[in-house]
Amino acid sequence: MTRFLLATLFTVLAALPAQWPEALKKRWETPVGSGHASPVVSGNRVVVIAREGDQEIVRALDVASGKEIWRAAYPAPYTVNSAAWAHGPGPKSTPAIAVGRVFTFGIGGILSAFDLASGKLIWRLPAPGVLPLYGTATSPLVDGNQLIVTPGGRNAGIVALFEKENFTNKKFIERSPENLLIDVSAGVPKAIAE
């Protein structure tokens, strides 16, 4: 985790200008739907996930112009808990990008992997059987050869980790109530911590 945080910090610091202009100029703006997920930039792409109606939509936009490069929409039924109605049904988890893949985690726990260049769906895991009371809000994290997500849900704290190469081990590892860390570098899920 420290390696990831330090790499992110150095990447951000390296990209900042030595001197900021007195005023920033808006270059483009485009509507993307509802949600609280932040956009993510990789190369010439800005990737964002949001909700329109009963669908979650992942878009890749051109970083220079804001024009849509690709979009992927899928049904994502979700009923907002009445205590969280002001937050709305849009996704909260910011996508992760690694090894030419975009990993998204919808508000109902749908985990997807898309090709960053084309938007082609590589794989998708459906929402867990028991949905989190207020929706998922943690973003996927890629660390080494692992993709880590924590969907949660009543009596089912979850941490699922998958191989980075092809992410072929695609199943939730559920434990109740604490999370479980799993190492799948050998291709077979193996508990490394409880």
ChimeraX attribute file (.defattr): number of C-alpha atoms within 10 A of each C-alpha:
attribute: neighborCount
match mode: 1-to-1
recipient: residues
	/A:1	10
	/A:2	8
	/A:3	10
	/A:4	12
	/A:5	11
	/A:6	11
	/A:7	12
	/A:8	12
	/A:9	11
	/A:10	10
	/A:11	11
	/A:12	10
	/A:13	11
	/A:14	10
	/A:15	8
	/A:16	9
	/A:17	8
	/A:18	7
	/A:19	6
	/A:20	8
	/A:21	7
	/A:22	6
	/A:23	6
	/A:24	7
	/A:25	7
	/A:26	6
	/A:27	9
	/A:28	10
	/A:29	9
	/A:30	10
	/A:31	6
	/A:32	14
	/A:33	16
	/A:34	19
	/A:35	22
	/A:36	19
	/A:37	22
	/A:38	16
	/A:39	17
	/A:40	16
	/A:41	17
	/A:42	15
	/A:43	7
	/A:44	12
	/A:45	21
	/A:46	19
	/A:47	27
	/A:48	24
	/A:49	30
	/A:50	27
	/A:51	24
	/A:52	16
	/A:53	13
	/A:54	15
	/A:55	17
	/A:56	26
	/A:57	23
	/A:58	25
	/A:59	22
	/A:60	27
	/A:61	21
	/A:62	17
	/A:63	18
	/A:64	11
	/A:65	12
	/A:66	15
	/A:67	15
	/A:68	15
	/A:69	16
	/A:70	16
	/A:71	16
	/A:72	16
	/A:73	15
	/A:74	12
	/A:75	13
	/A:76	23
	/A:77	13
	/A:78	17
	/A:79	15
	/A:80	17
	/A:81	15
	/A:82	10
	/A:83	9
	/A:84	12
	/A:85	11
	/A:86	9
	/A:87	16
	/A:88	17
	/A:89	28
	/A:90	27
	/A:91	29
	/A:92	23
	/A:93	24
	/A:94	25
	/A:95	26
	/A:96	21
	/A:97	21
	/A:98	14
	/A:99	11
	/A:100	12
	/A:101	21
	/A:102	25
	/A:103	25
	/A:104	27
	/A:105	30
	/A:106	34
	/A:107	32
	/A:108	27
	/A:109	28
	/A:110	19
	/A:111	20
	/A:112	19
	/A:113	21
	/A:114	20
	/A:115	16
	/A:116	21
	/A:117	13
	/A:118	14
	/A:119	18
	/A:120	14
	/A:121	14
	/A:122	14
	/A:123	14
	/A:124	15
	/A:125	14
	/A:126	14
	/A:127	19
	/A:128	18
	/A:129	10
	/A:130	14
	/A:131	18
	/A:132	21
	/A:133	15
	/A:134	19
	/A:135	24
	/A:136	22
	/A:137	21
	/A:138	19
	/A:139	21
	/A:140	23
	/A:141	20
	/A:142	21
	/A:143	16
	/A:144	13
	/A:145	16
	/A:146	19
	/A:147	20
	/A:148	19
	/A:149	22
	/A:150	23
	/A:151	30
	/A:152	27
	/A:153	22
	/A:154	12
	/A:155	13
	/A:156	21
	/A:157	18
	/A:158	23
	/A:159	20
	/A:160	24
	/A:161	29
	/A:162	25
	/A:163	21
	/A:164	19
	/A:165	11
	/A:166	12
	/A:167	17
	/A:168	12
	/A:169	16
	/A:170	15
	/A:171	12
	/A:172	18
	/A:173	17
	/A:174	20
	/A:175	16
	/A:176	13
	/A:177	13
	/A:178	13
	/A:179	18
	/A:180	19
	/A:181	18
	/A:182	20
	/A:183	18
	/A:184	22
	/A:185	17
	/A:186	8
	/A:187	12
	/A:188	12
	/A:189	18
	/A:190	12
	/A:191	12
	/A:192	10
	/A:193	9
	/A:194	9
